[in-house]
Amino acid sequence: STKTIPSSRLFGISEWRDTIFDTTSTTPNDNDNDDNAILDQDTLLQKSVCILPFPYIDVLLQGETKELRLYEERFTLLFDDVMNNHGGVVAMGLLAPPSGIVQTVPLAEVEAYNQMTLEGAKSIFVTIRVVGRATLRDIIQQEPYIKAMCVEIDDVLPTTEEEENEANSIADNIENVMVTLSSLECSLKQLSNDAKELDDKFNSDNNKDEDNKDDDDENNTNDGDNTEDDDISSSVSLTSNDRRRRFQNAYQIVLDTDTQGYYVSTNNNNTTTTNNNIVKRTPRELSALSWAAFMTEDKTDDQDNPYMNLQDEALQEASYRIQAIDETNVLERLKLASYMLQQQKDSLRKKNQNEE
């Protein structure tokens, strides 16, 4: 049966943060200078983490989940170490040949797992969810699986009123662009559906010429019924899973899985509106929006997506996502998201013009 990890305050990343791990660094002696003292402080912040390798194109962001099947012995041993010694926290080691593992790694918690034996071999089905990030410092184990020392990354928040206003202005723009992208994508998909219907009608008319009149009449009735059903199905799909809805869902997931602590003044712990009609968000909300902007691509119908070159789009999306996890400044991450979305908007507009 599937085992769900109990939701206690100490299990998961909270327990991992409180765990004291052995390090290979030497203790400073009496002659150490200030630099060595700083190095020792950095060493105290380092935590041990097991690294599960992934292609960099599979990078996950805050709150996203992935289901895995672990069956190689090295990975089942890794899983046991993660659960027994690391609070259920594992790092996603993003492989980017030929350079190796990307230095910034998503940190994920094991949410649920199920162990079973298939044909005499142990298999573990695992669900992980990203809850943070870390920077790798030293590889301390290579076999049978990779283990490293890392330092968790915290977001750098806007510190001045000018930076806060700029961040909120960019966040407003991102929300507006999401509406535009939803409209452009729906329009493009409708144009593609219309073109497909014309092709189907043309092919159907050619086939009818080869049949008798009675068969023609029967086929005409059936084709009309099917077309109406397809239109209804397409309409439901476009309105229930557009980019704006995916953005809203991603935003809420990031908020719910945020594990950082934020220090805010008593006057700035709720969303407000300024005199310039700019929504003033809390630091937690700004951070969540900066992540959610990178999590809106539709994964459900890539094969039927008329505007997506799967390989190129996936590589480009992964590139932006890795830049996002590398960026520690919330304002700069918002700027990156705004730039990415503007590029997507321009591309969609061109494709709409070409289809018309």
Sine and cosine of phi, psi and omega as CSV:
sin_phi,cos_phi,sin_psi,cos_psi,sin_omega,cos_omega
0.00,0.00,0.40,-0.92,-0.02,-1.00
-0.97,0.26,0.72,-0.70,0.02,-1.00
-0.97,-0.25,0.86,-0.52,0.05,-1.00
-1.00,-0.10,0.73,-0.68,-0.03,-1.00
-0.93,0.37,0.76,-0.65,0.00,-1.00
-0.89,0.46,0.65,-0.76,-0.04,-1.00
-1.00,0.02,0.98,0.20,0.07,-1.00
-0.95,-0.30,0.29,-0.96,-0.06,-1.00
-0.94,0.34,-0.36,0.93,-0.12,-0.99
-0.98,-0.18,-0.31,0.95,0.00,-1.00
-1.00,0.04,0.48,-0.88,-0.02,-1.00
1.00,-0.03,-0.53,-0.85,-0.13,-0.99
-0.92,0.39,-0.46,0.89,0.05,-1.00
-0.91,0.42,-0.68,0.73,0.04,-1.00
-0.92,0.40,-0.66,0.75,0.01,-1.00
-0.87,0.49,-0.66,0.76,0.02,-1.00
-0.90,0.44,-0.55,0.83,-0.05,-1.00
-1.00,0.07,-0.15,0.99,-0.03,-1.00
-0.98,0.19,0.71,-0.70,0.07,-1.00
-0.99,-0.13,0.88,-0.48,-0.03,-1.00
-0.97,-0.24,0.52,-0.85,0.10,-0.99
-0.94,0.34,0.64,-0.77,0.07,-1.00
-0.87,-0.50,0.32,-0.95,-0.02,-1.00
-1.00,-0.03,-0.04,1.00,-0.03,-1.00
-0.95,0.32,0.56,-0.83,0.02,-1.00
-0.99,0.11,0.42,-0.91,0.02,-1.00
-0.98,0.20,0.74,-0.67,0.00,-1.00
-0.88,0.48,0.60,-0.80,0.05,-1.00
-1.00,-0.10,-0.06,-1.00,-0.09,-1.00
-0.91,0.41,-0.36,0.93,-0.04,-1.00
-1.00,-0.01,0.02,1.00,-0.03,-1.00
-0.90,0.43,0.62,-0.79,0.03,-1.00
-1.00,0.00,-0.11,-0.99,-0.04,-1.00
-0.89,0.45,-0.58,0.81,0.00,-1.00
-0.87,0.50,-0.66,0.75,0.02,-1.00
-0.93,0.38,-0.56,0.83,0.04,-1.00
-0.90,0.43,-0.64,0.77,0.05,-1.00
-0.91,0.41,-0.66,0.75,0.03,-1.00
-0.87,0.50,-0.64,0.77,0.00,-1.00
-0.92,0.39,-0.61,0.79,0.06,-1.00
-0.89,0.46,-0.65,0.76,0.05,-1.00
-0.89,0.45,-0.64,0.77,0.02,-1.00
-0.88,0.47,-0.60,0.80,0.00,-1.00
-0.91,0.42,-0.43,0.90,0.00,-1.00
-0.99,0.11,-0.21,0.98,-0.07,-1.00
-0.97,0.25,0.62,-0.79,0.03,-1.00
-0.80,-0.60,0.51,-0.86,0.07,-1.00
-0.99,0.17,0.63,-0.78,0.02,-1.00
-0.53,-0.85,0.65,-0.76,0.11,-0.99
-0.99,0.12,0.60,-0.80,-0.09,-1.00
-0.91,-0.41,0.87,-0.48,0.07,-1.00
-0.99,-0.16,0.88,-0.47,-0.11,-0.99
-0.96,0.27,0.63,-0.78,0.06,-1.00
-0.64,-0.77,0.51,-0.86,0.21,-0.98
-0.88,0.47,0.62,-0.79,-0.09,-1.00
-0.89,0.46,-0.35,0.94,0.02,-1.00
-0.93,0.36,-0.29,0.96,0.00,-1.00
-1.00,-0.04,0.24,0.97,-0.07,-1.00
-0.83,0.55,0.71,-0.71,0.06,-1.00
-0.95,-0.31,0.51,-0.86,0.05,-1.00
-0.94,-0.33,0.05,-1.00,-0.09,-1.00
-0.75,0.66,0.83,-0.56,0.08,-1.00
1.00,0.02,-0.24,0.97,-0.03,-1.00
-0.97,0.23,0.45,-0.89,-0.04,-1.00
-0.86,-0.52,0.33,-0.94,0.07,-1.00
-0.53,-0.85,0.65,-0.76,0.06,-1.00
-0.98,-0.18,0.73,-0.69,-0.09,-1.00
-0.79,-0.62,0.43,-0.90,0.20,-0.98
-0.85,-0.52,0.90,-0.44,0.01,-1.00
-0.98,-0.21,0.87,-0.50,-0.01,-1.00
-0.74,-0.67,-0.34,0.94,0.08,-1.00
-0.94,0.33,0.58,-0.81,-0.08,-1.00
-0.85,0.52,-0.63,0.78,-0.03,-1.00
-0.89,0.45,-0.55,0.83,-0.03,-1.00
-0.99,0.14,-0.50,0.87,0.10,-1.00
-0.94,0.33,-0.57,0.82,0.09,-1.00
-0.92,0.40,-0.66,0.75,0.06,-1.00
-0.85,0.52,-0.70,0.72,-0.03,-1.00
-0.88,0.48,-0.68,0.73,0.02,-1.00
-0.88,0.48,-0.66,0.75,0.02,-1.00
-0.91,0.42,-0.67,0.74,0.02,-1.00
-0.86,0.51,-0.71,0.70,-0.07,-1.00
-0.97,0.24,-0.57,0.82,-0.10,-1.00
-1.00,0.05,-0.52,0.85,-0.17,-0.99
-0.82,-0.57,-0.13,0.99,-0.09,-1.00
-0.77,-0.63,0.39,0.92,0.10,-1.00
0.89,0.46,0.37,0.93,-0.02,-1.00
0.98,0.22,0.31,0.95,-0.02,-1.00
-0.96,-0.27,0.73,-0.68,0.02,-1.00
-0.70,-0.72,0.50,-0.87,0.02,-1.00
-0.99,-0.15,0.62,-0.78,0.13,-0.99
-1.00,0.07,0.95,-0.31,0.04,-1.00
-1.00,0.09,0.97,-0.26,-0.09,-1.00
-1.00,0.09,0.92,-0.40,-0.06,-1.00
-1.00,0.07,0.84,-0.55,0.00,-1.00
-0.77,-0.64,0.99,0.15,0.00,-1.00
-0.86,0.52,0.58,-0.82,0.03,1.00
-1.00,-0.06,0.11,0.99,-0.12,-0.99
-0.97,0.24,-0.35,0.94,0.01,-1.00
0.97,-0.26,-0.62,-0.79,-0.05,-1.00
-1.00,0.06,0.73,-0.69,0.08,-1.00
-0.89,0.47,0.70,-0.72,-0.14,-0.99
-0.92,0.39,-0.57,0.82,0.05,-1.00
-1.00,0.02,0.80,-0.60,-0.09,-1.00
-0.83,-0.55,0.66,-0.75,0.18,-0.98
-0.93,0.36,0.64,-0.77,0.10,-1.00
-0.98,-0.21,0.78,-0.63,-0.08,-1.00
-0.82,-0.57,0.56,-0.83,0.13,-0.99
-0.99,-0.14,0.57,-0.83,0.15,-0.99
-0.98,0.21,0.90,-0.44,-0.02,-1.00
-1.00,0.03,-0.64,0.77,-0.01,-1.00
-0.39,-0.92,0.43,-0.90,0.04,-1.00
-0.42,-0.91,0.35,-0.94,0.00,-1.00
-0.60,-0.80,0.86,-0.50,-0.01,-1.00
-0.98,-0.20,0.68,-0.73,0.06,-1.00
-0.46,-0.89,0.27,-0.96,0.03,-1.00
-0.94,-0.35,0.86,-0.51,0.00,-1.00
-0.89,-0.46,0.88,-0.48,-0.01,-1.00
0.80,0.60,0.66,0.75,0.05,-1.00
0.99,0.16,-0.04,1.00,-0.02,-1.00
-0.93,-0.36,0.62,-0.79,0.00,-1.00
-0.97,0.23,0.75,-0.66,0.09,-1.00
-0.79,-0.61,0.60,-0.80,0.02,-1.00
-0.80,-0.60,0.85,-0.53,0.08,-1.00
-0.99,-0.13,0.85,-0.52,-0.19,-0.98
-0.79,-0.61,0.62,-0.79,0.19,-0.98
-0.91,-0.41,0.84,-0.55,0.03,-1.00
-0.90,-0.43,0.47,-0.88,0.05,-1.00
-0.73,-0.69,0.74,-0.67,-0.01,-1.00
-0.96,0.28,0.76,-0.65,-0.04,-1.00
-0.78,-0.62,0.03,1.00,0.00,-1.00
-0.01,-1.00,-0.17,-0.99,0.01,-1.00
-0.64,-0.77,0.33,-0.94,0.06,-1.00
-0.48,-0.88,0.33,-0.94,0.10,-1.00
-0.96,-0.29,0.80,-0.60,0.03,-1.00
-0.96,0.30,0.69,-0.72,0.02,-1.00
-0.94,-0.34,-0.82,0.57,-0.05,-1.00
-0.65,-0.76,0.69,-0.73,0.15,-0.99
-0.99,0.12,0.87,-0.49,-0.07,-1.00
-0.95,-0.30,-0.11,0.99,0.02,-1.00
-0.42,-0.91,0.69,-0.72,0.02,-1.00
-0.94,-0.34,-0.56,0.83,-0.08,-1.00
-0.78,-0.63,0.56,-0.83,-0.03,1.00
-0.98,0.20,-0.13,0.99,0.07,-1.00
-0.57,-0.82,0.26,-0.97,-0.10,-1.00
-1.00,0.07,0.70,-0.71,0.10,-1.00
-0.72,-0.69,0.59,-0.81,-0.08,-1.00
-0.60,-0.80,0.29,-0.96,0.20,-0.98
-1.00,-0.09,0.67,-0.75,-0.06,-1.00
-0.63,-0.78,0.25,-0.97,0.08,-1.00
-0.82,-0.57,0.81,-0.58,-0.03,-1.00
-0.91,0.40,0.57,-0.82,-0.02,-1.00
-0.98,-0.19,0.74,-0.67,0.12,-0.99
-0.94,-0.35,0.56,-0.83,0.03,-1.00
-0.93,0.37,0.58,-0.81,0.15,-0.99
-0.99,-0.10,0.87,-0.49,-0.11,-0.99
-1.00,-0.10,0.38,-0.93,0.11,-0.99
-0.84,0.54,0.71,-0.71,-0.09,-1.00
-0.93,-0.36,-0.31,0.95,0.00,-1.00
-0.90,-0.43,0.30,-0.95,0.02,-1.00
-0.89,0.45,-0.59,0.81,0.03,-1.00
-0.89,0.46,-0.71,0.71,0.02,-1.00
-0.91,0.42,-0.64,0.77,0.02,-1.00
-0.89,0.46,-0.69,0.73,0.01,-1.00
-0.90,0.43,-0.64,0.76,0.02,-1.00
-0.90,0.43,-0.68,0.73,0.00,-1.00
-0.89,0.46,-0.68,0.73,-0.01,-1.00
-0.93,0.36,-0.57,0.82,0.06,-1.00
-0.90,0.43,-0.69,0.72,0.04,-1.00
-0.91,0.42,-0.63,0.78,0.02,-1.00
-0.89,0.45,-0.66,0.75,0.08,-1.00
-0.86,0.51,-0.69,0.73,0.00,-1.00
-0.89,0.45,-0.64,0.77,0.02,-1.00
-0.88,0.48,-0.69,0.73,0.01,-1.00
-0.90,0.44,-0.62,0.78,0.03,-1.00
-0.93,0.38,-0.63,0.77,0.01,-1.00
-0.91,0.42,-0.55,0.83,0.04,-1.00
-0.86,0.50,-0.63,0.78,0.03,-1.00
-0.91,0.42,-0.69,0.72,0.01,-1.00
-0.89,0.45,-0.70,0.72,0.00,-1.00
-0.89,0.46,-0.63,0.77,0.03,-1.00
-0.87,0.49,-0.70,0.72,0.00,-1.00
-0.90,0.43,-0.69,0.72,-0.01,-1.00
-0.91,0.42,-0.66,0.75,-0.01,-1.00
-0.93,0.38,-0.65,0.76,0.03,-1.00
-0.91,0.42,-0.66,0.76,0.02,-1.00
-0.89,0.45,-0.69,0.73,-0.02,-1.00
-0.92,0.40,-0.64,0.77,0.01,-1.00
-0.92,0.39,-0.61,0.80,0.04,-1.00
-0.91,0.42,-0.66,0.75,0.06,-1.00
-0.87,0.49,-0.65,0.76,0.03,-1.00
-0.91,0.41,-0.66,0.75,0.03,-1.00
-0.90,0.44,-0.64,0.76,0.02,-1.00
-0.89,0.46,-0.67,0.74,0.01,-1.00
-0.90,0.43,-0.62,0.78,0.01,-1.00
-0.91,0.40,-0.64,0.77,0.03,-1.00
-0.89,0.45,-0.64,0.77,0.04,-1.00
-0.89,0.45,-0.67,0.74,0.04,-1.00
-0.89,0.45,-0.69,0.73,-0.01,-1.00
-0.90,0.44,-0.65,0.76,0.01,-1.00
-0.90,0.43,-0.66,0.75,0.03,-1.00
-0.88,0.47,-0.71,0.70,0.01,-1.00
-0.91,0.41,-0.60,0.80,0.00,-1.00
-0.92,0.40,-0.66,0.75,0.02,-1.00
-0.88,0.47,-0.64,0.77,0.03,-1.00
-0.91,0.42,-0.62,0.79,0.00,-1.00
-0.94,0.34,-0.54,0.84,-0.02,-1.00
-0.91,0.41,-0.52,0.86,-0.01,-1.00
-0.88,0.48,-0.36,0.93,-0.06,-1.00
-1.00,-0.08,-0.10,0.99,-0.03,-1.00
-0.96,-0.28,0.19,-0.98,0.06,-1.00
-0.99,0.15,0.15,-0.99,-0.12,-0.99
-0.90,0.43,-0.64,0.77,-0.02,-1.00
-0.88,0.47,-0.69,0.72,0.02,-1.00
-0.90,0.44,-0.60,0.80,0.01,-1.00
-0.86,0.50,-0.72,0.69,-0.04,-1.00
-0.88,0.47,-0.67,0.74,-0.01,-1.00
-0.91,0.42,-0.68,0.73,-0.01,-1.00
-0.91,0.41,-0.61,0.79,0.01,-1.00
-0.87,0.50,-0.68,0.73,-0.01,-1.00
-0.90,0.43,-0.71,0.71,-0.02,-1.00
-0.91,0.41,-0.67,0.74,-0.01,-1.00
-0.88,0.48,-0.64,0.77,-0.02,-1.00
-0.90,0.43,-0.66,0.75,0.02,-1.00
-0.90,0.45,-0.68,0.73,-0.04,-1.00
-0.91,0.41,-0.64,0.77,-0.01,-1.00
-0.88,0.48,-0.67,0.75,-0.01,-1.00
-0.90,0.44,-0.67,0.74,0.02,-1.00
-0.89,0.46,-0.66,0.75,0.00,-1.00
-0.89,0.45,-0.64,0.77,0.01,-1.00
-0.89,0.45,-0.68,0.74,0.00,-1.00
-0.90,0.44,-0.70,0.72,0.00,-1.00
-0.87,0.49,-0.69,0.72,-0.01,-1.00
-0.90,0.44,-0.64,0.76,-0.02,-1.00
-0.90,0.45,-0.68,0.74,0.01,-1.00
-0.89,0.45,-0.69,0.73,-0.03,-1.00
-0.88,0.47,-0.67,0.75,-0.08,-1.00
-0.94,0.33,-0.55,0.83,-0.07,-1.00
-1.00,0.02,-0.39,0.92,-0.08,-1.00
-1.00,-0.09,-0.20,0.98,-0.06,-1.00
-0.60,-0.80,0.69,0.73,0.03,-1.00
-0.99,0.15,0.12,-0.99,-0.12,-0.99
-0.89,0.45,-0.62,0.79,0.00,-1.00
-0.88,0.48,-0.66,0.75,0.05,-1.00
-0.91,0.42,-0.65,0.76,0.03,-1.00
-0.90,0.43,-0.61,0.79,0.04,-1.00
-0.90,0.44,-0.70,0.71,0.01,-1.00
-0.89,0.46,-0.66,0.75,0.02,-1.00
-0.90,0.43,-0.69,0.72,0.01,-1.00
-0.89,0.46,-0.67,0.74,0.02,-1.00
-0.85,0.53,-0.70,0.71,-0.01,-1.00
-0.92,0.38,-0.62,0.78,0.02,-1.00
-0.90,0.44,-0.68,0.73,0.02,-1.00
-0.89,0.46,-0.69,0.72,0.04,-1.00
-0.85,0.53,-0.69,0.73,-0.07,-1.00
-0.94,0.34,-0.42,0.91,-0.07,-1.00
-0.95,-0.31,0.13,0.99,-0.01,-1.00
-0.92,0.39,0.81,-0.58,-0.04,-1.00
-0.90,-0.43,0.17,0.99,0.04,-1.00
-1.00,0.07,0.46,-0.89,0.11,-0.99
-0.99,-0.15,0.70,-0.72,-0.02,-1.00
-0.89,-0.47,0.68,-0.73,0.08,-1.00
-0.98,-0.20,0.92,-0.39,-0.02,-1.00
-0.77,-0.63,0.46,-0.89,0.04,-1.00
-0.96,0.28,0.33,-0.94,-0.03,-1.00
-0.91,0.41,-0.33,0.94,0.01,-1.00
-1.00,0.02,-0.01,1.00,-0.09,-1.00
-0.68,-0.73,0.72,0.70,0.03,-1.00
-0.91,-0.42,0.22,0.98,0.10,-1.00
-0.64,-0.77,0.47,-0.88,0.04,-1.00
-0.92,0.39,0.78,-0.63,0.02,-1.00
-0.73,-0.68,0.05,-1.00,0.04,-1.00
-0.84,-0.54,0.73,-0.69,-0.01,-1.00
-0.99,0.12,0.07,-1.00,0.02,-1.00
-0.90,0.44,-0.40,0.92,0.01,-1.00
-1.00,-0.01,0.25,0.97,0.00,-1.00
0.89,0.46,0.43,0.90,0.12,-0.99
-1.00,-0.06,0.81,-0.59,0.02,-1.00
-0.93,0.38,0.81,-0.58,0.01,-1.00
-0.99,-0.17,0.95,-0.31,-0.09,-1.00
-1.00,-0.09,0.34,-0.94,0.11,-0.99
-0.96,0.28,0.34,-0.94,0.06,-1.00
-0.82,0.57,-0.62,0.79,0.01,-1.00
-0.90,0.44,-0.65,0.76,0.00,-1.00
-0.94,0.34,-0.62,0.79,0.05,-1.00
-0.89,0.45,-0.69,0.72,0.01,-1.00
-0.89,0.45,-0.69,0.72,0.00,-1.00
-0.88,0.47,-0.67,0.75,0.00,-1.00
-0.91,0.41,-0.59,0.80,-0.01,-1.00
-0.91,0.41,-0.45,0.89,0.07,-1.00
-0.99,0.10,-0.70,0.71,-0.09,-1.00
-0.87,0.49,-0.49,0.87,-0.01,-1.00
-0.88,0.47,-0.41,0.91,-0.01,-1.00
-1.00,-0.08,0.10,0.99,-0.16,-0.99
-0.84,-0.54,0.59,0.81,-0.12,-0.99
-0.92,-0.39,0.01,1.00,0.01,-1.00
-0.92,0.39,0.63,-0.77,-0.03,-1.00
-0.99,0.13,0.90,-0.44,-0.02,-1.00
-1.00,-0.08,-0.07,1.00,-0.16,-0.99
-1.00,0.05,-0.47,0.88,-0.07,-1.00
-0.71,-0.70,0.68,0.74,-0.01,-1.00
-0.85,0.52,-0.59,0.81,-0.07,-1.00
-0.91,0.41,-0.48,0.87,-0.02,-1.00
-0.98,-0.19,0.12,0.99,-0.09,-1.00
-0.97,0.24,0.90,-0.43,-0.11,-0.99
-0.97,0.26,-0.26,0.96,-0.07,-1.00
-0.93,-0.36,0.19,0.98,-0.07,-1.00
-0.90,-0.43,0.85,-0.52,0.26,-0.97
-1.00,0.05,0.96,-0.28,-0.24,-0.97
-0.81,0.59,-0.76,0.65,-0.08,-1.00
-0.92,0.38,-0.76,0.65,-0.03,-1.00
-0.90,0.43,-0.70,0.72,-0.03,-1.00
-0.91,0.42,-0.65,0.76,-0.01,-1.00
-0.91,0.41,-0.66,0.75,0.02,-1.00
-0.91,0.41,-0.66,0.75,0.01,-1.00
-0.92,0.40,-0.67,0.74,0.03,-1.00
-0.88,0.47,-0.69,0.73,0.01,-1.00
-0.89,0.45,-0.61,0.79,0.02,-1.00
-0.88,0.48,-0.71,0.70,0.03,-1.00
-0.91,0.41,-0.63,0.78,-0.01,-1.00
-0.90,0.43,-0.65,0.76,0.01,-1.00
-0.93,0.37,-0.61,0.79,0.11,-0.99
-0.87,0.49,-0.60,0.80,-0.02,-1.00
-0.91,0.41,-0.70,0.71,-0.02,-1.00
-0.95,0.31,-0.38,0.92,0.07,-1.00
-0.97,0.23,-0.43,0.90,-0.09,-1.00
-0.99,0.11,0.88,-0.48,-0.03,-1.00
-1.00,-0.04,-0.27,0.96,-0.04,-1.00
-1.00,-0.04,0.86,-0.51,-0.06,-1.00
-0.87,0.49,-0.66,0.75,0.00,-1.00
-0.88,0.47,-0.69,0.73,0.00,-1.00
-0.93,0.37,-0.56,0.83,0.04,-1.00
-0.93,0.37,-0.59,0.81,0.09,-1.00
-0.89,0.45,-0.65,0.76,0.03,-1.00
-0.89,0.45,-0.67,0.74,0.03,-1.00
-0.88,0.47,-0.70,0.72,0.01,-1.00
-0.89,0.45,-0.67,0.75,0.00,-1.00
-0.89,0.46,-0.66,0.75,0.03,-1.00
-0.90,0.44,-0.71,0.70,-0.01,-1.00
-0.87,0.49,-0.71,0.71,-0.03,-1.00
-0.93,0.38,-0.57,0.82,0.06,-1.00
-0.90,0.43,-0.64,0.77,0.06,-1.00
-0.89,0.45,-0.66,0.75,0.02,-1.00
-0.92,0.40,-0.63,0.78,0.02,-1.00
-0.90,0.44,-0.71,0.70,0.02,-1.00
-0.88,0.48,-0.66,0.75,0.00,-1.00
-0.90,0.43,-0.67,0.74,0.00,-1.00
-0.92,0.40,-0.61,0.79,0.02,-1.00
-0.90,0.44,-0.66,0.75,0.04,-1.00
-0.89,0.45,-0.66,0.75,-0.02,-1.00
-0.93,0.37,-0.57,0.82,0.07,-1.00
-0.90,0.43,-0.67,0.75,0.01,-1.00
-0.90,0.43,-0.61,0.79,0.01,-1.00
-0.94,0.35,-0.51,0.86,-0.03,-1.00
-0.98,0.21,-0.47,0.88,-0.08,-1.00
-0.95,0.31,0.00,0.00,0.00,0.00
